[in-house]
Amino acid sequence: MLKLLKLRPVLLHKTGSQVAQELRACIGCNECLLACPALSEPITIDVLNRETVSGTISAPVARFAQACYQCGACVSPCPVGLHRDAMVMWLKIRLLARDEE
């Protein structure tokens, strides 16, 4: 008999306060970025965390967000269980809003 896995869906769109709460839980280990196949230039987790929710988005972080395709490779290595893929969606929304200004 084929055993079916029960998958828990991940909501890739969260409110700003939900994203900020998850970012506060980040321990800064950088494991998510080390596992990311979309990261083509070095950025630090503290810069990514800060620019995800506020302030100016630097060119390297913007390029990273645009390259990220929410594959989930960042989720399993996170010792805290954060969904960086969902947080990057928030960053993409900020980029869209910035480009519309």
N, C-alpha and C positions, 0 to 999 in steps of 0.2 A: 504494500500500500504506500502511496506517495504521501509523504508528510509535508503539509503546508506550513510555511512560516507565517507567523502573524507579524506584520510590519506595522510599526507605529508611524503614522504620517508626521512629517515635520512641516510646520507652517513657516514658509519662507518669508512671509511678510509680518513684521511685528511692529508695535508702536515704538515711538522713540523712547518712552520710559521703560519698556520691556528690554529694548536693546541696551540702554544705559545700565539697567540692573544686571544683565548678563555680563557686560563689560567690567562692571565692578567685581564680579566673581572671578574674572580672569586672573590667574596667578603669574602671568608673564613668562611662561616657560618657553614660548616660541615653537612648541611642537606642531601646532597647526600650520604655521608657515613652512616649517621644514618638510611637511608632508604634501604641500600644495604643488600640483603640477603646473599651475598657472603663474606662479611667481617667477618672473624672469629677471628681476633686479632686487637687490637687498633692500628690505624695509624692516624696521623693528616693530615688534608687537605693540610697544607703548605708543608709537606714532600711529599705527593702524587703529588702535583702540581710540585714541584721542580724535583722530580725523573722521572716524566713523560717525560720531555724534555731534561734533561741533567744530567751529572754526574753518579756516581755509583748508581745502583739500589739495595737497601737494601733487605735483605731476606724477611721481612714482606711485603714490597711493591710487590716484585716478587710473593710471595704466593697469595696475593690479586689479582694481575693481572691474574694469572693463574686460579684462582677460578671464576673470573668474566665471566659471559656468556652473557653479553650485553642484559640483560632482560629489561632495561629501567626504573627500579624502582628508579633510581637516578635522572631521568630527571624531573618528575613532581614536586618534592619538591624544586627544585632549583629556588630561587626567581629571578635569573638573566636569566633563560631559557637556561642554558648551557647543552650540551649533554656530560655528563661525560662518557657515554658508548662509544662514539666515541673517547674520549681522552684516555680511557683505551686501545682501539685498538692500538693507537700509542705506548703506553707503551708495549703492547704485541709484537709489531714489534721490538722495541728496545731490548726486551728480546731475541727474536729469533736471532737478529743480534749479540748480546753478546754471545749467546751460539754457534754461528758458528765461532767465533774467535778462 
